[in-house]
Amino acid sequence: MAHRDPPGIITPHIPADDYRRAEATGSPVVIVVHHDTRPGRPAREYLFPLAIVGAGVIGVFGLVAAFLALLDFAVHTALTIGGAAGPISVGGITLRLFRGKNTG
């Protein structure tokens, strides 16, 4: 992690012997500060939002898959019950739901 000075400190620490030598001789103190001034944000700042979105997408896919599995199970159950029940008649009208016309 990069070293950060607390707010209000303008220059980094100057060793005492260098400061006293510059004060005694009257020579200027030169401070060189290296800055990393890359434009934009680092990639790690995008990692957390992308992880949240990825988890949400995976959750939605799982929810859709579970819903489709439930529908598949319901259709198979209805076919099994309808096949076992045979023709349904109500008021003299007979419906043959799961049998062909030629089967009796």
C-alpha positions as a printed Julia matrix, in Angstrom:
104×3 Matrix{Float64}:
   0.0     0.0     0.0
   1.32    3.47   -0.85
   2.44    5.76    1.97
  -0.04    8.57    2.59
   0.65   11.59    4.77
  -2.16   12.97    6.9
  -3.95   16.07    5.57
  -2.14   19.36    6.21
   1.39   18.07    5.69
   2.74   19.71    2.56
   6.25   18.26    2.43
   7.62   14.91    3.47
   9.95   14.56    6.45
  13.4    16.16    6.14
  16.1    14.51    8.23
  17.36   16.75   11.02
  21.03   16.74   10.0
  20.18   17.79    6.42
  17.94   20.55    7.72
  20.57   21.88   10.13
  23.3    21.75    7.46
  21.08   23.69    5.02
  20.19   26.17    7.75
  23.86   26.7     8.7
  25.14   27.1     5.14
  22.11   28.88    3.74
  21.78   26.41    0.88
  18.29   25.5    -0.29
  16.67   22.19    0.56
  15.46   20.39   -2.55
  12.6    17.96   -2.04
  11.77   15.54   -4.85
   8.32   13.98   -4.7
   7.42   11.21   -7.08
   3.76   10.99   -8.04
   2.01    8.21   -9.85
  -0.43   10.18  -11.98
  -2.07    7.56  -14.12
  -5.4     8.71  -15.54
  -8.57    6.82  -14.67
  -9.39    4.37  -11.92
  -7.51    1.18  -11.11
  -9.19   -2.06  -12.11
  -9.7    -3.18   -8.5
 -12.3    -0.42   -7.98
 -14.52   -2.12  -10.56
 -14.18   -5.59   -9.05
 -16.79   -5.27   -6.27
 -19.63   -3.87   -8.46
 -18.91   -6.5   -11.12
 -19.0    -9.24   -8.49
 -22.4    -8.0    -7.27
 -23.81   -7.87  -10.81
 -22.39  -11.31  -11.62
 -23.98  -12.82   -8.53
 -27.31  -11.23   -9.46
 -27.15  -12.63  -13.01
 -26.31  -16.09  -11.74
 -29.21  -15.85   -9.27
 -31.66  -14.88  -12.01
 -30.46  -17.77  -14.2
 -30.94  -20.14  -11.28
 -34.43  -18.8   -10.64
 -35.43  -19.25  -14.3
 -33.98  -22.78  -14.35
 -35.91  -23.7   -11.19
 -39.13  -22.29  -12.66
 -38.67  -24.27  -15.88
 -37.94  -27.46  -13.92
 -41.13  -26.9   -11.89
 -43.17  -26.44  -15.09
 -41.66  -29.6   -16.56
 -42.56  -31.54  -13.44
 -46.12  -30.16  -13.5
 -46.61  -31.15  -17.16
 -45.33  -34.67  -16.54
 -47.61  -34.99  -13.52
 -50.64  -33.8   -15.52
 -49.85  -36.25  -18.33
 -49.52  -39.14  -15.88
 -52.77  -38.32  -14.09
 -54.62  -37.73  -17.36
 -53.34  -40.97  -18.85
 -54.42  -42.95  -15.79
 -57.85  -41.31  -15.53
 -59.01  -42.15  -19.05
 -61.89  -40.34  -20.74
 -63.72  -37.59  -18.83
 -67.47  -37.25  -19.26
 -69.6   -34.36  -18.06
 -73.33  -34.26  -18.78
 -73.19  -36.88  -21.51
 -70.23  -35.27  -23.34
 -67.18  -37.47  -23.29
 -63.69  -35.99  -23.74
 -60.82  -38.22  -24.62
 -57.88  -36.11  -23.57
 -54.9   -38.41  -23.78
 -55.98  -41.14  -26.16
 -56.13  -41.2   -29.92
 -59.31  -41.54  -31.95
 -58.62  -45.16  -32.82
 -58.07  -46.4   -29.27
 -61.09  -47.6   -27.41
